[in-house]
Amino acid sequence: MSDAPDLEFDDRGLLPVIAQDADTGDVLMLAYANREAIERTRETDRAHYYSRSRQQLWEKGATSGHTQAVREIRVDCDGDTLLYLVDQEGGACHTGHRTCFYRTIEGEHVGEEVFDPDDAYE
Amino acid sequence: MSDAPDLEFDDRGLLPVIAQDADTGDVLMLAYANREAIERTRETDRAHYYSRSRQQLWEKGATSGHTQAVREIRVDCDGDTLLYLVDQEGGACHTGHRTCFYRTIEGEHVGEEVFDPDDAYE
């Protein structure tokens, strides 16, 4: 008997996934996953998501090299959000920052730039 | 001139908010906020959200006493997700756990129980 938590997908078949740096605890990004993205993540231990804009499965870092090795996946109490605990290669954010949360709501810049986005994306 | 980031709400007028323990770095929960919930959070420094099931503004801990004092609010790169850095009173999860992410996707129990939910909610 397995007590694996049931997952609750929204009406688009998605749920939000928080990626957190497994060492520093920094919250790196939030993206979405469908069932296939979660299965691919579990099979490969590399973070996969579902791109709502491109409407396709997406392996984080496949283009940029900024991959996420997934150490553990956690599920929240009501099964509608996941937490990927990851080893982040380079930076998680397409802007070149380590984390997508590099600004306060007042606009103060608090995040570290770790790569030049012009070099990573075409 | 303010460079406060623009916020991008979804078609329900909501965006996801990650609450993170400002001291330990633990990701505590994910909930949703509308513009009013964010304004109330900024005015009071106490975490407010919007309950999708009850369709109303919600102050975290108003019933249970398990409030979140908000130290800082961060915005992600595309302005559609917030991060509340909080001092969590008691536990964030209605199940009595410190964090809602107390299970792995395999069903292993990894989170700490910090209160009896029967005492906190009616």
gemmi code that builds the backbone of each chain (N, CA, C; Angstrom):
import gemmi

chains = {
    "A": [
        ("MET", (0.845, -1.200, 0.000), (0.000, 0.000, 0.000), (0.878, 1.247, 0.000)),
        ("SER", (0.592, 2.114, -0.919), (1.338, 3.371, -0.983), (0.515, 4.479, -0.346)),
        ("ASP", (1.198, 5.366, 0.388), (0.483, 6.525, 0.902), (0.956, 7.789, 0.195)),
        ("ALA", (1.370, 7.625, -1.065), (1.767, 8.794, -1.854), (0.582, 9.749, -1.950)),
        ("PRO", (0.828, 11.023, -1.707), (-0.282, 11.988, -1.717), (-0.929, 12.094, -3.096)),
        ("ASP", (-2.242, 12.218, -3.104), (-2.935, 12.528, -4.353), (-2.591, 13.956, -4.765)),
        ("LEU", (-2.467, 14.150, -6.068), (-2.191, 15.492, -6.577), (-3.469, 16.091, -7.154)),
        ("GLU", (-3.651, 17.365, -6.905), (-4.839, 18.078, -7.366), (-4.426, 19.083, -8.433)),
        ("PHE", (-4.715, 18.756, -9.668), (-4.395, 19.663, -10.762), (-5.569, 20.624, -10.976)),
        ("ASP", (-5.248, 21.815, -11.505), (-6.320, 22.774, -11.765), (-7.037, 22.411, -13.070)),
        ("ASP", (-7.943, 23.259, -13.499), (-8.764, 22.898, -14.660), (-7.972, 22.916, -15.972)),
        ("ARG", (-6.717, 23.392, -15.913), (-5.830, 23.289, -17.079), (-4.928, 22.064, -16.983)),
        ("GLY", (-5.087, 21.283, -15.901), (-4.221, 20.122, -15.705), (-2.849, 20.489, -15.166)),
        ("LEU", (-2.756, 21.639, -14.492), (-1.480, 22.141, -13.985), (-1.525, 22.345, -12.486)),
        ("LEU", (-0.351, 22.384, -11.896), (-0.226, 22.886, -10.528), (1.068, 23.681, -10.417)),
        ("PRO", (1.108, 24.648, -9.487), (2.322, 25.450, -9.330), (3.421, 24.657, -8.629)),
        ("VAL", (4.641, 24.924, -9.048), (5.823, 24.289, -8.466), (6.778, 25.391, -8.018)),
        ("ILE", (7.167, 25.333, -6.763), (8.182, 26.234, -6.227), (9.514, 25.514, -6.315)),
        ("ALA", (10.516, 26.165, -6.888), (11.867, 25.591, -6.881), (12.688, 26.316, -5.819)),
        ("GLN", (13.265, 25.536, -4.924), (14.053, 26.083, -3.817), (15.454, 25.486, -3.855)),
        ("ASP", (16.438, 26.343, -3.651), (17.831, 25.887, -3.582), (17.985, 24.983, -2.354)),
        ("ALA", (18.382, 23.744, -2.587), (18.428, 22.763, -1.502), (19.497, 23.114, -0.469)),
        ("ASP", (20.523, 23.853, -0.869), (21.586, 24.213, 0.077), (21.307, 25.533, 0.797)),
        ("THR", (21.021, 26.585, 0.046), (20.888, 27.909, 0.663), (19.481, 28.185, 1.164)),
        ("GLY", (18.495, 27.445, 0.663), (17.105, 27.719, 1.011), (16.490, 28.833, 0.198)),
        ("ASP", (17.241, 29.467, -0.674), (16.666, 30.539, -1.492), (15.529, 30.001, -2.368)),
        ("VAL", (14.433, 30.737, -2.391), (13.376, 30.412, -3.342), (13.813, 30.939, -4.696)),
        ("LEU", (13.897, 30.060, -5.668), (14.483, 30.413, -6.960), (13.447, 30.885, -7.975)),
        ("MET", (12.316, 30.215, -8.034), (11.330, 30.523, -9.074), (10.032, 29.796, -8.759)),
        ("LEU", (8.994, 30.216, -9.448), (7.742, 29.475, -9.460), (7.373, 29.224, -10.903)),
        ("ALA", (7.033, 27.971, -11.200), (6.571, 27.630, -12.541), (5.439, 26.622, -12.383)),
        ("TYR", (4.987, 26.056, -13.490), (3.843, 25.148, -13.444), (4.241, 23.800, -14.019)),
        ("ALA", (3.573, 22.763, -13.551), (3.825, 21.422, -14.070), (2.506, 20.721, -14.344)),
        ("ASN", (2.505, 19.914, -15.393), (1.402, 18.971, -15.586), (1.901, 17.587, -15.145)),
        ("ARG", (1.055, 16.595, -15.284), (1.433, 15.273, -14.785), (2.687, 14.754, -15.490)),
        ("GLU", (2.769, 15.005, -16.793), (3.931, 14.519, -17.548), (5.226, 15.170, -17.058)),
        ("ALA", (5.168, 16.466, -16.783), (6.369, 17.166, -16.308), (6.846, 16.578, -14.982)),
        ("ILE", (5.903, 16.242, -14.123), (6.272, 15.654, -12.836), (6.880, 14.268, -13.047)),
        ("GLU", (6.277, 13.498, -13.941), (6.820, 12.156, -14.212), (8.227, 12.236, -14.781)),
        ("ARG", (8.434, 13.158, -15.709), (9.773, 13.312, -16.305), (10.792, 13.759, -15.263)),
        ("THR", (10.346, 14.618, -14.366), (11.231, 15.068, -13.285), (11.628, 13.890, -12.403)),
        ("ARG", (10.668, 13.060, -12.071), (10.961, 11.922, -11.186), (11.829, 10.880, -11.883)),
        ("GLU", (11.631, 10.721, -13.183), (12.421, 9.741, -13.930), (13.873, 10.174, -14.090)),
        ("THR", (14.070, 11.495, -14.288), (15.391, 11.991, -14.676), (16.124, 12.703, -13.542)),
        ("ASP", (15.402, 13.062, -12.464), (15.948, 13.912, -11.400), (16.406, 15.269, -11.933)),
        ("ARG", (15.873, 15.685, -13.057), (16.091, 17.049, -13.562), (14.726, 17.732, -13.647)),
        ("ALA", (14.702, 19.003, -13.240), (13.421, 19.704, -13.132), (12.793, 19.922, -14.504)),
        ("HIS", (11.558, 19.476, -14.627), (10.738, 19.726, -15.805), (9.494, 20.505, -15.379)),
        ("TYR", (9.036, 21.346, -16.287), (7.834, 22.144, -16.053), (6.989, 22.113, -17.325)),
        ("TYR", (5.846, 22.791, -17.238), (5.011, 22.963, -18.421), (4.915, 24.453, -18.693)),
        ("SER", (5.311, 24.857, -19.875), (5.248, 26.271, -20.242), (3.837, 26.620, -20.684)),
        ("ARG", (3.207, 27.535, -19.942), (1.849, 27.944, -20.304), (1.845, 28.771, -21.569)),
        ("SER", (2.905, 29.557, -21.787), (2.927, 30.400, -22.990), (3.240, 29.561, -24.240)),
        ("ARG", (4.190, 28.658, -24.133), (4.536, 27.830, -25.287), (3.698, 26.555, -25.368)),
        ("GLN", (2.945, 26.301, -24.309), (2.088, 25.111, -24.236), (2.847, 23.831, -24.521)),
        ("GLN", (3.978, 23.700, -23.826), (4.738, 22.459, -23.997), (5.589, 22.147, -22.778)),
        ("LEU", (5.918, 20.879, -22.670), (6.822, 20.411, -21.636), (8.162, 21.111, -21.795)),
        ("TRP", (8.812, 21.368, -20.691), (9.991, 22.212, -20.709), (10.970, 21.686, -19.671)),
        ("GLU", (12.168, 21.345, -20.116), (13.204, 20.969, -19.161), (13.999, 22.216, -18.810)),
        ("LYS", (14.006, 22.558, -17.535), (14.714, 23.752, -17.092), (16.186, 23.641, -17.461)),
        ("GLY", (16.691, 24.661, -18.159), (18.099, 24.698, -18.510), (18.454, 23.991, -19.798)),
        ("ALA", (17.475, 23.419, -20.488), (17.775, 22.684, -21.719), (18.425, 23.604, -22.752)),
        ("THR", (18.009, 24.876, -22.774), (18.598, 25.847, -23.698), (19.792, 26.572, -23.076)),
        ("SER", (19.623, 27.005, -21.851), (20.614, 27.884, -21.212), (21.743, 27.131, -20.529)),
        ("GLY", (21.529, 25.848, -20.248), (22.491, 25.106, -19.443), (22.286, 25.265, -17.943)),
        ("HIS", (21.324, 26.108, -17.561), (21.100, 26.380, -16.145), (20.092, 25.386, -15.565)),
        ("THR", (20.539, 24.155, -15.502), (19.671, 23.050, -15.104), (19.459, 23.016, -13.592)),
        ("GLN", (18.454, 22.256, -13.212), (18.158, 22.031, -11.794), (18.150, 20.522, -11.533)),
        ("ALA", (19.099, 20.067, -10.730), (19.101, 18.670, -10.297), (18.186, 18.577, -9.081)),
        ("VAL", (17.186, 17.719, -9.166), (16.159, 17.665, -8.131), (16.528, 16.620, -7.080)),
        ("ARG", (16.707, 17.087, -5.857), (17.029, 16.170, -4.760), (15.790, 15.546, -4.164)),
        ("GLU", (14.714, 16.332, -4.101), (13.503, 15.844, -3.435), (12.319, 16.649, -3.937)),
        ("ILE", (11.171, 16.017, -3.984), (9.924, 16.705, -4.328), (8.992, 16.597, -3.124)),
        ("ARG", (8.505, 17.736, -2.687), (7.517, 17.737, -1.595), (6.169, 18.201, -2.113)),
        ("VAL", (5.130, 17.781, -1.405), (3.740, 18.066, -1.759), (3.110, 18.807, -0.595)),
        ("ASP", (2.277, 19.792, -0.883), (1.667, 20.509, 0.236), (0.441, 19.763, 0.758)),
        ("CYS", (-0.129, 20.295, 1.822), (-1.180, 19.597, 2.570), (-2.362, 19.211, 1.704)),
        ("ASP", (-2.777, 20.080, 0.803), (-3.936, 19.742, -0.011), (-3.558, 19.274, -1.414)),
        ("GLY", (-2.291, 18.987, -1.626), (-1.861, 18.308, -2.847), (-1.927, 19.141, -4.107)),
        ("ASP", (-2.034, 20.464, -3.968), (-2.156, 21.280, -5.172), (-0.953, 22.184, -5.433)),
        ("THR", (0.131, 21.971, -4.698), (1.379, 22.695, -4.951), (2.546, 21.767, -4.662)),
        ("LEU", (3.585, 21.860, -5.501), (4.800, 21.072, -5.270), (5.962, 21.987, -4.921)),
        ("LEU", (6.937, 21.385, -4.259), (8.194, 22.065, -3.937), (9.322, 21.174, -4.438)),
        ("TYR", (10.093, 21.693, -5.399), (11.294, 20.975, -5.857), (12.483, 21.514, -5.059)),
        ("LEU", (13.192, 20.641, -4.391), (14.442, 21.025, -3.733), (15.572, 20.687, -4.691)),
        ("VAL", (16.303, 21.722, -5.136), (17.192, 21.545, -6.290), (18.613, 22.039, -6.030)),
        ("ASP", (19.520, 21.477, -6.803), (20.850, 22.055, -6.976), (20.810, 22.829, -8.290)),
        ("GLN", (20.853, 24.151, -8.176), (20.715, 25.024, -9.347), (22.072, 25.258, -9.992)),
        ("GLU", (22.166, 24.935, -11.258), (23.354, 25.287, -12.037), (23.214, 26.745, -12.479)),
        ("GLY", (24.222, 27.567, -12.198), (24.169, 28.972, -12.638), (23.049, 29.724, -11.962)),
        ("GLY", (22.153, 30.304, -12.746), (21.048, 31.067, -12.193), (19.717, 30.545, -12.696)),
        ("ALA", (18.701, 30.699, -11.845), (17.375, 30.215, -12.222), (16.650, 31.180, -13.147)),
        ("CYS", (17.023, 32.461, -13.097), (16.222, 33.488, -13.750), (16.778, 33.853, -15.116)),
        ("HIS", (15.882, 34.023, -16.081), (16.303, 34.359, -17.442), (16.956, 35.744, -17.519)),
        ("THR", (16.811, 36.551, -16.451), (17.434, 37.879, -16.426), (18.903, 37.817, -16.020)),
        ("GLY", (19.366, 36.628, -15.637), (20.752, 36.488, -15.210), (20.924, 36.430, -13.703)),
        ("HIS", (19.826, 36.549, -12.981), (19.892, 36.488, -11.525), (19.847, 35.046, -11.035)),
        ("ARG", (20.395, 34.875, -9.847), (20.357, 33.562, -9.216), (18.917, 33.126, -8.975)),
        ("THR", (18.096, 34.066, -8.511), (16.680, 33.791, -8.232), (15.806, 34.794, -8.977)),
        ("CYS", (14.607, 34.361, -9.333), (13.656, 35.275, -9.970), (13.154, 36.345, -8.997)),
        ("PHE", (13.314, 36.115, -7.699), (12.807, 37.061, -6.689), (13.922, 38.022, -6.287)),
        ("TYR", (14.394, 38.809, -7.236), (15.558, 39.668, -7.005), (15.185, 41.116, -6.702)),
        ("ARG", (13.870, 41.381, -6.580), (13.402, 42.732, -6.274), (12.386, 42.694, -5.140)),
        ("THR", (12.377, 43.750, -4.338), (11.287, 43.905, -3.384), (10.103, 44.554, -4.101)),
        ("ILE", (8.957, 44.542, -3.420), (7.761, 45.128, -4.022), (7.903, 46.641, -4.147)),
        ("GLU", (8.849, 47.222, -3.383), (9.122, 48.657, -3.528), (10.079, 48.933, -4.686)),
        ("GLY", (10.634, 47.887, -5.275), (11.521, 48.068, -6.417), (12.996, 48.034, -6.074)),
        ("GLU", (13.305, 47.748, -4.817), (14.718, 47.662, -4.436), (15.338, 46.386, -5.010)),
        ("HIS", (16.526, 46.519, -5.527), (17.219, 45.389, -6.128), (18.003, 44.654, -5.044)),
        ("VAL", (17.628, 43.411, -4.765), (18.261, 42.673, -3.666), (18.928, 41.378, -4.138)),
        ("GLY", (18.834, 41.059, -5.414), (19.328, 39.763, -5.891), (20.656, 39.861, -6.605)),
        ("GLU", (21.305, 38.740, -6.658), (22.644, 38.648, -7.229), (22.574, 38.225, -8.702)),
        ("GLU", (23.300, 38.954, -9.553), (23.401, 38.544, -10.963), (24.550, 37.570, -11.111)),
        ("VAL", (24.283, 36.443, -11.716), (25.308, 35.392, -11.791), (25.708, 35.036, -13.216)),
        ("PHE", (24.932, 35.520, -14.199), (25.359, 35.283, -15.586), (24.808, 36.382, -16.475)),
        ("ASP", (25.364, 36.474, -17.649), (24.906, 37.455, -18.637), (23.861, 36.783, -19.522)),
        ("PRO", (22.608, 37.263, -19.444), (21.558, 36.580, -20.204), (21.796, 36.598, -21.711)),
        ("ASP", (22.559, 37.562, -22.194), (22.842, 37.597, -23.628), (23.681, 36.404, -24.071)),
        ("ASP", (24.430, 35.847, -23.118), (25.246, 34.689, -23.455), (24.485, 33.373, -23.376)),
        ("ALA", (23.389, 33.405, -22.623), (22.709, 32.146, -22.319), (21.518, 31.868, -23.223)),
        ("TYR", (20.909, 32.931, -23.755), (19.713, 32.753, -24.569), (19.923, 33.482, -25.882)),
        ("GLU", (19.284, 33.000, -26.895), (19.441, 33.635, -28.193), (18.253, 34.537, -28.490)),
    ],
    "B": [
        ("MET", (10.296, 59.404, -9.203), (9.936, 58.261, -10.052), (10.149, 56.973, -9.290)),
        ("SER", (9.127, 56.166, -9.260), (9.225, 54.872, -8.590), (9.523, 53.787, -9.611)),
        ("ASP", (10.368, 52.850, -9.222), (10.589, 51.703, -10.106), (9.985, 50.449, -9.489)),
        ("ALA", (8.907, 50.657, -8.722), (8.199, 49.499, -8.163), (7.714, 48.614, -9.300)),
        ("PRO", (7.935, 47.324, -9.193), (7.568, 46.427, -10.291), (6.050, 46.406, -10.525)),
        ("ASP", (5.656, 46.351, -11.786), (4.252, 46.118, -12.107), (3.884, 44.698, -11.717)),
        ("LEU", (2.664, 44.543, -11.227), (2.178, 43.216, -10.870), (1.224, 42.713, -11.946)),
        ("GLU", (1.355, 41.436, -12.243), (0.530, 40.817, -13.280), (-0.426, 39.827, -12.624)),
        ("PHE", (-1.679, 40.211, -12.534), (-2.684, 39.332, -11.961), (-3.282, 38.447, -13.056)),
        ("ASP", (-3.756, 37.264, -12.632), (-4.367, 36.376, -13.630), (-5.795, 36.824, -13.916)),
        ("ASP", (-6.512, 36.036, -14.700), (-7.838, 36.488, -15.140), (-8.867, 36.476, -14.011)),
        ("ARG", (-8.468, 35.933, -12.852), (-9.334, 36.029, -11.671), (-8.927, 37.205, -10.777)),
        ("GLY", (-7.884, 37.944, -11.209), (-7.391, 39.043, -10.387), (-6.503, 38.585, -9.248)),
        ("LEU", (-5.905, 37.407, -9.400), (-5.091, 36.821, -8.340), (-3.669, 36.555, -8.826)),
        ("LEU", (-2.767, 36.429, -7.866), (-1.444, 35.876, -8.166), (-1.008, 35.014, -6.989)),
        ("PRO", (-0.168, 34.001, -7.258), (0.289, 33.136, -6.178), (1.320, 33.839, -5.296)),
        ("VAL", (1.249, 33.525, -4.010), (2.174, 34.074, -3.023), (2.819, 32.911, -2.275)),
        ("ILE", (4.134, 32.894, -2.263), (4.889, 31.919, -1.487), (5.223, 32.570, -0.150)),
        ("ALA", (4.919, 31.889, 0.947), (5.341, 32.387, 2.264), (6.544, 31.575, 2.718)),
        ("GLN", (7.614, 32.302, 3.043), (8.860, 31.661, 3.458), (9.255, 32.172, 4.835)),
        ("ASP", (9.684, 31.257, 5.698), (10.176, 31.645, 7.024), (11.439, 32.482, 6.842)),
        ("ALA", (11.396, 33.713, 7.345), (12.505, 34.641, 7.112), (13.787, 34.197, 7.819)),
        ("ASP", (13.660, 33.425, 8.876), (14.846, 32.971, 9.609), (15.385, 31.647, 9.079)),
        ("THR", (14.520, 30.647, 8.999), (15.000, 29.304, 8.645), (15.069, 29.084, 7.142)),
        ("GLY", (14.338, 29.899, 6.364), (14.273, 29.677, 4.928), (13.260, 28.623, 4.523)),
        ("ASP", (12.589, 27.984, 5.477), (11.591, 26.976, 5.115), (10.466, 27.601, 4.299)),
        ("VAL", (10.096, 26.935, 3.220), (8.905, 27.352, 2.491), (7.697, 26.853, 3.280)),
        ("LEU", (6.837, 27.759, 3.672), (5.750, 27.434, 4.596), (4.459, 27.056, 3.882)),
        ("MET", (4.119, 27.772, 2.839), (2.817, 27.578, 2.180), (2.787, 28.360, 0.878)),
        ("LEU", (1.818, 28.037, 0.059), (1.492, 28.852, -1.104), (0.005, 29.172, -1.043)),
        ("ALA", (-0.305, 30.445, -1.226), (-1.706, 30.865, -1.271), (-1.822, 31.921, -2.364)),
        ("TYR", (-2.974, 32.564, -2.452), (-3.203, 33.542, -3.516), (-3.571, 34.890, -2.928)),
        ("ALA", (-3.255, 35.925, -3.654), (-3.606, 37.271, -3.210), (-4.215, 38.046, -4.365)),
        ("ASN", (-5.169, 38.904, -4.033), (-5.623, 39.909, -4.989), (-4.984, 41.244, -4.579)),
        ("ARG", (-5.319, 42.292, -5.313), (-4.653, 43.566, -5.042), (-4.944, 44.051, -3.617)),
        ("GLU", (-6.169, 43.842, -3.174), (-6.540, 44.301, -1.836), (-5.735, 43.554, -0.752)),
        ("ALA", (-5.569, 42.254, -0.932), (-4.812, 41.468, 0.050), (-3.373, 41.968, 0.147)),
        ("ILE", (-2.808, 42.332, -0.980), (-1.434, 42.855, -0.972), (-1.390, 44.214, -0.280)),
        ("GLU", (-2.363, 45.048, -0.586), (-2.396, 46.367, 0.069), (-2.540, 46.232, 1.580)),
        ("ARG", (-3.437, 45.347, 2.015), (-3.622, 45.151, 3.451), (-2.355, 44.599, 4.098)),
        ("THR", (-1.667, 43.722, 3.394), (-0.408, 43.180, 3.914), (0.617, 44.288, 4.092)),
        ("ARG", (0.696, 45.168, 3.112), (1.679, 46.257, 3.188), (1.315, 47.263, 4.269)),
        ("GLU", (0.020, 47.512, 4.449), (-0.414, 48.468, 5.463), (-0.174, 47.956, 6.880)),
        ("THR", (-0.372, 46.641, 7.072), (-0.393, 46.083, 8.430), (0.864, 45.285, 8.773)),
        ("ASP", (1.660, 44.925, 7.761), (2.785, 44.004, 7.946), (2.339, 42.640, 8.477)),
        ("ARG", (1.093, 42.306, 8.273), (0.602, 40.960, 8.565), (0.091, 40.361, 7.253)),
        ("ALA", (0.408, 39.061, 7.065), (0.112, 38.431, 5.778), (-1.387, 38.300, 5.559)),
        ("HIS", (-1.842, 38.819, 4.435), (-3.218, 38.669, 3.976), (-3.208, 37.945, 2.629)),
        ("TYR", (-4.240, 37.155, 2.414), (-4.402, 36.419, 1.169), (-5.862, 36.551, 0.726)),
        ("TYR", (-6.133, 35.928, -0.417), (-7.519, 35.843, -0.882), (-7.889, 34.368, -0.950)),
        ("SER", (-8.935, 33.992, -0.246), (-9.381, 32.601, -0.258), (-10.220, 32.343, -1.495)),
        ("ARG", (-9.742, 31.425, -2.348), (-10.495, 31.106, -3.553), (-11.763, 30.332, -3.223)),
        ("SER", (-11.728, 29.483, -2.186), (-12.920, 28.700, -1.845), (-13.970, 29.573, -1.158)),
        ("ARG", (-13.536, 30.423, -0.251), (-14.497, 31.276, 0.454), (-14.742, 32.594, -0.277)),
        ("GLN", (-13.929, 32.849, -1.290), (-14.040, 34.075, -2.087), (-14.028, 35.320, -1.224)),
        ("GLN", (-13.029, 35.371, -0.348), (-12.917, 36.581, 0.469), (-11.487, 36.794, 0.941)),
        ("LEU", (-11.221, 38.047, 1.280), (-9.949, 38.417, 1.869), (-9.763, 37.653, 3.167)),
        ("TRP", (-8.521, 37.316, 3.462), (-8.264, 36.417, 4.571), (-6.960, 36.847, 5.227)),
        ("GLU", (-7.017, 37.145, 6.514), (-5.788, 37.417, 7.251), (-5.294, 36.124, 7.851)),
        ("LYS", (-4.103, 35.726, 7.491), (-3.534, 34.476, 7.996), (-3.462, 34.525, 9.517)),
        ("GLY", (-4.054, 33.512, 10.158), (-3.981, 33.412, 11.608), (-5.071, 34.157, 12.338)),
        ("ALA", (-5.973, 34.809, 11.610), (-7.037, 35.568, 12.285), (-7.888, 34.659, 13.162)),
        ("THR", (-8.099, 33.427, 12.715), (-8.871, 32.463, 13.512), (-7.981, 31.652, 14.442)),
        ("SER", (-6.874, 31.171, 13.912), (-6.033, 30.216, 14.641), (-5.009, 30.876, 15.556)),
        ("GLY", (-4.733, 32.152, 15.319), (-3.648, 32.815, 16.044), (-2.285, 32.596, 15.412)),
        ("HIS", (-2.236, 31.806, 14.341), (-0.960, 31.479, 13.708), (-0.643, 32.506, 12.623)),
        ("THR", (-0.394, 33.704, 13.084), (-0.196, 34.836, 12.181), (1.194, 34.821, 11.547)),
        ("GLN", (1.322, 35.624, 10.516), (2.611, 35.811, 9.827), (2.943, 37.298, 9.807)),
        ("ALA", (3.993, 37.681, 10.513), (4.491, 39.055, 10.441), (5.402, 39.152, 9.225)),
        ("VAL", (5.088, 40.059, 8.328), (5.786, 40.120, 7.044), (6.955, 41.092, 7.131)),
        ("ARG", (8.135, 40.571, 6.950), (9.326, 41.423, 6.976), (9.577, 42.087, 5.642)),
        ("GLU", (9.311, 41.355, 4.558), (9.633, 41.879, 3.230), (8.763, 41.156, 2.213)),
        ("ILE", (8.428, 41.863, 1.154), (7.717, 41.257, 0.029), (8.597, 41.367, -1.197)),
        ("ARG", (8.809, 40.241, -1.847), (9.573, 40.243, -3.098), (8.673, 39.876, -4.263)),
        ("VAL", (9.088, 40.327, -5.442), (8.329, 40.132, -6.674), (9.222, 39.377, -7.644)),
        ("ASP", (8.651, 38.455, -8.389), (9.508, 37.719, -9.325), (9.699, 38.507, -10.624)),
        ("CYS", (10.535, 37.957, -11.500), (10.987, 38.688, -12.683), (9.844, 39.180, -13.556)),
        ("ASP", (8.823, 38.359, -13.733), (7.718, 38.800, -14.595), (6.511, 39.309, -13.816)),
        ("GLY", (6.692, 39.526, -12.518), (5.680, 40.231, -11.737), (4.414, 39.449, -11.479)),
        ("ASP", (4.450, 38.135, -11.686), (3.216, 37.374, -11.488), (3.265, 36.425, -10.297)),
        ("THR", (4.273, 36.549, -9.448), (4.359, 35.757, -8.216), (5.017, 36.627, -7.145)),
        ("LEU", (4.508, 36.509, -5.913), (5.110, 37.212, -4.782), (5.729, 36.217, -3.809)),
        ("LEU", (6.680, 36.739, -3.045), (7.303, 35.983, -1.960), (7.192, 36.835, -0.703)),
        ("TYR", (6.466, 36.316, 0.299), (6.399, 36.978, 1.607), (7.471, 36.349, 2.488)),
        ("LEU", (8.370, 37.161, 3.016), (9.340, 36.680, 4.009), (8.747, 36.986, 5.376)),
        ("VAL", (8.482, 35.956, 6.161), (7.639, 36.124, 7.352), (8.267, 35.541, 8.609)),
        ("ASP", (7.803, 36.080, 9.732), (7.990, 35.436, 11.026), (6.681, 34.719, 11.339)),
        ("GLN", (6.731, 33.414, 11.294), (5.528, 32.595, 11.470), (5.289, 32.311, 12.950)),
        ("GLU", (4.121, 32.680, 13.421), (3.698, 32.291, 14.765), (3.165, 30.861, 14.689)),
        ("GLY", (3.640, 29.975, 15.547), (3.133, 28.600, 15.563), (3.423, 27.876, 14.265)),
        ("GLY", (2.380, 27.383, 13.613), (2.562, 26.647, 12.361), (1.740, 27.251, 11.251)),
        ("ALA", (2.242, 27.127, 10.025), (1.525, 27.695, 8.876), (0.386, 26.797, 8.415)),
        ("CYS", (0.472, 25.508, 8.706), (-0.441, 24.550, 8.065), (-1.608, 24.216, 8.983)),
        ("HIS", (-2.790, 24.135, 8.391), (-3.989, 23.829, 9.182), (-3.957, 22.416, 9.764)),
        ("THR", (-3.027, 21.579, 9.286), (-2.891, 20.217, 9.821), (-2.084, 20.188, 11.115)),
        ("GLY", (-1.520, 21.337, 11.494), (-0.711, 21.389, 12.701), (0.783, 21.363, 12.441)),
        ("HIS", (1.159, 21.274, 11.179), (2.584, 21.257, 10.828), (3.126, 22.683, 10.703)),
        ("ARG", (4.404, 22.772, 10.904), (5.081, 24.056, 10.738), (4.927, 24.569, 9.303)),
        ("THR", (5.097, 23.669, 8.340), (4.976, 24.003, 6.923), (3.961, 23.073, 6.266)),
        ("CYS", (3.297, 23.595, 5.239), (2.374, 22.752, 4.475), (3.098, 21.673, 3.683)),
        ("PHE", (4.390, 21.838, 3.476), (5.165, 20.889, 2.650), (5.825, 19.858, 3.565)),
        ("TYR", (5.018, 19.085, 4.254), (5.518, 18.154, 5.267), (5.620, 16.727, 4.757)),
        ("ARG", (5.342, 16.518, 3.460), (5.429, 15.180, 2.862), (6.224, 15.235, 1.560)),
        ("THR", (6.928, 14.138, 1.293), (7.525, 14.011, -0.025), (6.474, 13.455, -0.984)),
        ("ILE", (6.793, 13.511, -2.267), (5.852, 13.007, -3.271), (5.691, 11.492, -3.157)),
        ("GLU", (6.642, 10.837, -2.498), (6.518, 9.393, -2.246), (5.664, 9.111, -1.011)),
        ("GLY", (5.313, 10.150, -0.269), (4.460, 9.972, 0.892), (5.210, 9.906, 2.207)),
        ("GLU", (6.519, 10.124, 2.162), (7.281, 10.122, 3.406), (6.977, 11.382, 4.218)),
        ("HIS", (6.818, 11.202, 5.501), (6.501, 12.317, 6.389), (7.808, 12.956, 6.849)),
        ("VAL", (8.030, 14.220, 6.467), (9.308, 14.876, 6.783), (9.125, 16.151, 7.602)),
        ("GLY", (7.887, 16.521, 7.887), (7.645, 17.811, 8.547), (7.328, 17.667, 10.020)),
        ("GLU", (7.534, 18.753, 10.706), (7.359, 18.785, 12.150), (5.950, 19.270, 12.512)),
        ("GLU", (5.291, 18.541, 13.422), (4.002, 18.997, 13.931), (4.243, 19.916, 15.118)),
        ("VAL", (3.642, 21.086, 15.084), (3.924, 22.073, 16.129), (2.692, 22.472, 16.935)),
        ("PHE", (1.506, 22.082, 16.468), (0.309, 22.345, 17.279), (-0.748, 21.309, 16.940)),
        ("ASP", (-1.747, 21.230, 17.826), (-2.871, 20.319, 17.624), (-3.966, 21.075, 16.893)),
        ("PRO", (-4.281, 20.664, 15.657), (-5.257, 21.441, 14.892), (-6.629, 21.472, 15.558)),
        ("ASP", (-6.940, 20.479, 16.393), (-8.241, 20.490, 17.074), (-8.351, 21.657, 18.057)),
        ("ASP", (-7.209, 22.127, 18.524), (-7.231, 23.250, 19.453), (-7.288, 24.603, 18.733)),
        ("ALA", (-6.887, 24.612, 17.478), (-6.719, 25.894, 16.786), (-7.920, 26.267, 15.922)),
        ("TYR", (-8.643, 25.265, 15.442), (-9.750, 25.537, 14.535), (-10.994, 24.852, 15.073)),
        ("GLU", (-12.133, 25.376, 14.795), (-13.367, 24.757, 15.268), (-14.019, 23.970, 14.152)),
    ],
}
model = gemmi.Model(1)
for chain_id, residues in chains.items():
    chain = gemmi.Chain(chain_id)
    for i, (resn, *xyz) in enumerate(residues, 1):
        res = gemmi.Residue()
        res.name, res.seqid = resn, gemmi.SeqId(i, " ")
        for name, pos in zip(("N", "CA", "C"), xyz):
            atom = gemmi.Atom()
            atom.name, atom.element = name, gemmi.Element(name[0])
            atom.pos, atom.b_iso = gemmi.Position(*pos), 0.0
            res.add_atom(atom)
        chain.add_residue(res)
    model.add_chain(chain)
structure = gemmi.Structure()
structure.add_model(model)
structure.setup_entities()
